[in-house]
């Protein structure tokens, strides 16, 4: 290893660049004396909803809670089925199971890695209540096709947008529509490494449905209709706190620039790796590259080589949900989802974040090319 090590992610660089703004936001909250469900949360809920292009946002404790509470607000339960992908990080599968619903895991498009609409159609049964697409790695699923299926069959759509803050595709009128503005409900995570990340955990559900918003606001705080009066079953303590909301308000102002920087670095990788025997991410105008994921038939050896060269890399994700021990009772055996399983054995995430330099991208690409020949 001759060059400087390159971290897979470096959150400190981003924080150092906006430290003064963050410190001012934290000082403002501390001086207010109000730390839970106050003005900062209310302001961020509206600002983020406006950014997504919807009417309402409900801040919660995490992206996983956002999924659970969204499902609970839709009154799904035992006997129901929800169609989703198996190649994400299983948070959405766990949330579905927690509500007593059976997740129906279907295969993905081999180019976008997102839910394959024909596979959704094939998996529909009279028990299907909703479709839960995951906008994996920063690229939106085929929402026009998914929404058309949902409309034909009277289904809800819950977007898992945890990796897609600011991502977009065009609608039928050829207008860009961001993640969060396509489904009945959409769920976001603000985990620190996300495109829009807090300095801790946080999440949000966004929607245009006022009735669902009222339910979500009750469910995130014990099911209370008013203080100490419980009117909803399934409520929990899941509140985005004032400090994280204030920090996220600062970061939201930078999100478009950060997403543009991610796209720029993805373009650098595409330029430098175009001749390598790899599958590179398929670009699209609204792809915000939460992760830069390549595919190689020699993935494990490539990962070992990069690690030996001091280059951080990771696999997102190595074991699909249908092959996880906890979900063996779903009855999916190896071979059930061929595209998902093939990708799980080939994918590798390279370093990509807004502060990554051109020289560092060149160093990563050179190490990849050295291995691939």
N, C-alpha and C positions, 0 to 999 in steps of 0.2 A: 504494500500500500504506500504510494508515493505522495499522493495529494491529500489535502485536508479532508477529513470525514464530512459527509453530508447527511444531516438528519432527515428522517422521513418527514417530520414536521417540526416547525420551530415557532411556537406561539409567542415566544418572548420578542422576536423581531417585530411582530405586529403591535404588541403592546407598547414597546419602546417608542414606536412611531407616533402613537396617539396618547402617550402617558398623561400629558397635561390635560387633555380633554376628559380622560377617564377620571383623573384625580378630582377635577372640578365637579363631575357628576356625582362621585362618591361623597365629596364634601357637602354637596347640596342635600343629599339624602340624609346624611348624619345630622345635619343642622335642622332638618325638618322635624325630627323626633317621631316620624311615622314610617314604619318599616315593612308593613304587610298590606297589600291591596290598597294602596294610596294613589296619589296623583301620578306618580311615575309609571305604575302599571297601567292605569287608565290611558295615559297619553301614549305609551308604547303600543298598547293594544290597537288603538285607532291608527297610529302611524304605520304599523306593520300591515294592518288590514288594508289601508289605503295603498300601500306599496304593492300588495298582492292584487289589488283591484277588486276587493270585496268590501262588504259593509261592516263586518264585525270580526273582532278577535277576542279570544278568551285565553289569558295567560295562565299556564299551569306549571307544575314542578319539573316536568321532563317531557321529552318526546314520547317515551313509552306511556306515560300517563295521558298524554294527548290522545294517543290511539285508543287506550282503554276507555277513556271518558267519552270520546266520540262514538264508539260502538255502543256504550251504555245509553247514551242520549238517543240512539236510534231504536232502543228497545229490542235489540236482538237477544237471543237466548237459546237454551237447549232445544234441539230439533232443527235449528237454522243452520245454514251453510254460508260461508263467505269465501269467494274465490280470490286467491292471491298468489304471489310468486314464492318460490322456495329458495331463491338465490340471494336474498337480502340477509340482514344480520339477525333474523328471527324475532325482532322486537314485535313486528306486526303479527306474527304467528302466535307469540306468547300472549299478546293482548286479546286476540281472537279467542284463544283457549280459556283465558281468564273470565270471559263473559259467558262461558258455557257453550259457545258456538263451535261447530266443526269447521276447521280450515280446509278448503279444497285447494290443493297446491297444483298449479299447472305450469307448463313449460314456457320458455321465454324465446324471444326473437334472437337468433344467434349474432345479429349485427349490433342491435341496440342494447341487448341484455335485459330489456324490459318485457313485461307481460305480452304474450302473443295473442292478439284478438281472436284468431280462429280457435286457439286452445281454450279461451274463455267460453266461446260458444259451445264447444264440445263438452264442457264440464257443467253446463247449466242443468239444474234439476228443479222440481217443484219446491224444494227446500231452500234454494238460493235466495238470499236476502240482499246481498250487496257484493260489489266488486271492490277490491282494495289494491290498486296498482301502487307499486313502489317506483319512484323516479330515481332510478339507481345511478350513482356516480355523478349526478348533476345534469342528467338528460331526462326530459319528460317522456313518459310513456305515450303511446298513441292515443291521446285522450279523445280526439274526435271519434275514432272507431269504438273506444271503450264506452263513451257516453251514448253512442248510438245503440250499442248492445243493451246498456242499462235502460234506456228509454223504451226500447221495444219490449222489454220484459218487466218493467216496473221496479227496477232495482235502484238502491242507493249506491253512490260512488264515494269512497273515502280515499282521498289521496294521502299516501305516505310521502310527504315532501321533505323529509328530514335531511336529504342530501341535495336539495334543489332550490335553495333560497335565490330567487331572482331568475331562475331558468324559465324559458318560455317557448311556446310554439304558436303558430298562427291558427286562428279559428276559421270558420266557414266564410267569414267576411274578409279574410286575409289580414286580420288585425292581430298583433302579438298579444297573447294572453299568458300571464305568468302562472307558475305553479301556485296552487291555492285557489285559483279562480275557476277551476274546471269541475270540481266535485261537489257533492252535497255538503261535504265537510272536507277539510284538509288539515293535516297534522304536521307540525314542524318541531324539530329539536333545535335547541340552542347550545348543545354540548360544545365545549370550547373549540374543538377542531372543525366545526361546521363552517360553511362559507360565512354565516352570521353566527358567531359563537359568543356565549357569555363567559364570565370568569368563574364558571361553576355550571350546575345543571339548570335547565329551563326548557320550557316548551310552550306551544300555543296551538289552539284550534281556531281556524278561520272559516267563515261561512257567510252566505247571504241570508240565511234562515233565522229570523228573529226568535221564533219559538225554540229552536234548538239552542240558541245562545242563552236564553233564560235557563233552560235545563242544565247546560254546561256550567253556568255560574253557580247554580245550586250544587251540582255534583262535585265541583272542585273544592267545596267547603262543607263537607260532612252531609250533604243533601239538605242543608238548611234553606228554608224559604225566608225566614227571618232569624235573628240571633236566637240560638237554642231551640228553634222549632224545626224539626226534621220533617221534610215533606217528600224526599226522594230516597228510595232504596238504591244502594250502590255508590253512594257518595264517599269521598275520601278527603284527606288533607292533601291537597295538591295545588299549591298556590305559587305563582311566580312572585318572587319577593322584590321589594322596591329597589334594592341595590342592583340586582341583575337587570331589572327593567331600565334603570337609568343608564347603565353601561351599554345595554343593547340599543338604546336611543342614540347614543354617540356612534356606535358601530354601524347602525343602519345608514347613516349619512355617508359612509365610506363604501358601502356594499357594492355599488355599481362599478366603482373604480377597482375594487378588489376582484370582482368577477371578470372585468376586462383584463386584468393582469393574469388571472388564471388562464384565460383563453390565449393570451399571448404566449405564455410558457408552454401550453399544449401545442401551439403552432411551432414553437422551437423544436419540441420533441419530434413532431411529425416531419419537420424539415431534416433533422439530423438522423432519424431512424428509418427513413422511407425505404432504404435499400436493405434493411436488416430482415432476416426471415422470421418476422413476427406479425401478429395481428395487432394493428394499432387501433385506438378508439375511432369510431366513425364520428366525424364532426357534424355538427348542425348549428345553425346560427344562434339558437338560444341555449346551447349546451354551456353550463357554467363550471364544468370540470371540478366537482368536489374531489374527485380522485382521477388520476391518470392511470388507466388500467390497460396493460398490454396482455397479449396471450402468446404463450410459447409452448411447443411440444416438449421442451426441456426446462420447464418452469422451475423445478426444484433445484436443478443444477445451476441455473441462472441466478436464482435467489442466493444460493451459497456463494457464488462468484461475487455478486455485488456486496454481500455482507463482508467477505474477505477484503474487498476494496474500500471498506468503510462507508458504504452507501446504504442508507436505510431503505428498506422496502417491506412490503407486507402483502398479505393475501386477503382480499375482500370479495368472497368469503370462502373458506376451504371446504366446509361441509354443508351442503344444502339442508334446508329444514326437514325435508322428508326422509333424510338419512340420519337425523339426530336421534340419539337414544330416547329422549323424552317424548318423541312423537312417533314411536314405533307402532302405537295403536291406530294410527291413521291408515295403516295397511299399504303404504307405498314401499316397494322394494327397489333395490338397485336396478336401473334400466327403465324405471317408470317415467323419468323426465330426462330424456337423452341429451338435449341441448344444455340443460342446467348442469347435468353431471359432467359433461365434457368440458364446459367452461370452468367448473370448479377445479379441475385438474390442470388447467392451463394458465389461469389469470395471475397477474402479478402487478401490484400497484407501485409505481415509481414516485419519488418525491415530487410534489407539486403544491406550491402555495404562493401567494402573491409576492412575497419578499424573496423568493428564490432568484438568484442572479443568472444572467446568461452564461457566465463562466461555469456555474454549478450545473446547469442543465447540460452544457457541453461535456462536463466531466462525467455525469451520469451516462449520457449517450455514448461516450467513448468507451466506457466500461462495458456497456451492453454490446457494442459492436465488437469489442475485443473477444467477448465470449462467443458471439454468434458467427464471427469470421466475416 
